[in-house]
Amino acid sequence: MVIFYLNVFIDKIQEAIIKAYYMNPVMELSSGKGFADVVYLPKKNTDKPALIVELKWNKSAEGALKQIKEKQYASWIEEYTGDILLIGINYDKKSKLHECVIEKFMK
């Protein structure tokens, strides 16, 4: 029970940090040759990168990152002057583990 409350507490802290620096996430944003699962755009006057996130289930984080690149999800914000991070996340149902790969987008 303590672990559950600790996880909820950590989630709330992460949520507060994201809200401090980012606008509300854009879900299923039409971009390039498909739809990016989640995009976070930084608020004005912050030096945080834009985040493009692709989520997978029982596949691979590397595959999610490859999809972001192949489908050119970053194409609609290439003009953004700050950094852009590409994030692939996979959840493995059998092991109940998440894996994450993060890469800086090269313009």
Helices and strands as residue ranges (DSSP letters): H 2-21, E 26-31, E 34-40, E 50-57, H 61-70, G 73-77, E 84-92, E 97-104
